[in-house]
C-alpha cells in the first residue's frame, strides 16, 4: 500500500481501510500472544499502514478546513 493510492480514496474509504488495518493488527498481536504467528514482520507492516492511512486522513481534513 502506498500513499499515492491512498490519496485517491475518499475519507469514508480511508476510514474503512483504517478499521480493517486495526483489525488485522489485533489479529496478528493475538496470534503472537498464542504462539501461532510465524513471521512478526506483518505486525510492523500493519502498524505502518495504519499510520499511513491516518496521515492521509489528517492531510485531507486540514485541506478541507483550509477551503472553508
Buried (B, 14 or more C-beta within 10 A) or exposed (E): EEEEEBEEBEEEEBEEBBEBBBEBBEBBBEBBEEEEBEEEEBBEBBBEBBEBBEEBBEEBEEEEEEEE
